[in-house]
């Protein structure tokens, strides 16, 4: 799966699973403030990530993730590192 496919998959589940308005999804959109994700959404987000991208997420992984771009970069790096193993 290439980076563009990963980003598109993330965009799709943000719209479908979390009911985020498509026009709000921009690289600098804050996950909490702009996209409206709350602590329960983060739990659901972990489940969606693990089922869609087949890697385990640790809570500490989310410490530095603030924006949509941060989140996409995290998923891309994890998918790419998993494919190398």
N, C-alpha and C positions, 0 to 999 in steps of 0.2 A: 504494500500500500504506500503510495507516494504522499508527500506533504499536502498537496492540493486535495487529494481524496480524504485525508484525515481531517483537514479543516472543514471540508464540505459536510462530512459525517457529523462533526461536532456542531456545526451550524444547524443542521437538520434536527438533531435531537434537542438542541436548545429551543427551537421553535415548537417542535411537536411535544416533547416531554415536559418542558418547563414553561410553555406558553409565552416565550419571549417574543416581543414584536420584532420582526425581521429587520426593520430600519434601525433598531437600537443596537444591533450587533455590529459593532465597529471594533477595530483593534484596541483602541484605548478605553472601551466601555468597561466601567467598573462592575465586577460580577454582582456585588451587593447593591450598590447605589443605583447604577444605571439599568442593569438587567433584572434587578429585584430578587436575587437569590437569597434565601434565608438559611439558617443552620440546618433545617430539615431538608432543604433542597440540596445542600452540600452532601448529605448522606445519600440521597437519591442519585446525585451526580456520580458519586463513587461507584454505586451499583451499575449505573449506565456505562461508565468508563470500563469497568472490569468486564462487563458482558460484551461490549462492542469491540474492545481492543485487546482483551485477553491478557491483562496484567494486573497485579495486585497494587492497590494504592494504599500508602501509609498516611495516617493523618498529618504527620510532620511534612509531607510533600506539599501540602497546601499552604504552608506558612508564608511563602513568598509570592503566592499567586493572588494578584489583585485584579488584573484586567483580563479581558477575553483573550488578548494576545499572549499574556503570561500563561494562561490555561492551555491554549493551543500549542505553544512552545513546549510546555511540560509534556503533553500527550505525545507530540511528535518525537521528543527526545526519548521518552520511554518506549514507544513503539520501535524506533530505530535501534535502540540499544538491545531490545528484546530480539529483534531480527538478526542481530550480529551474534547472538549466543547460540 
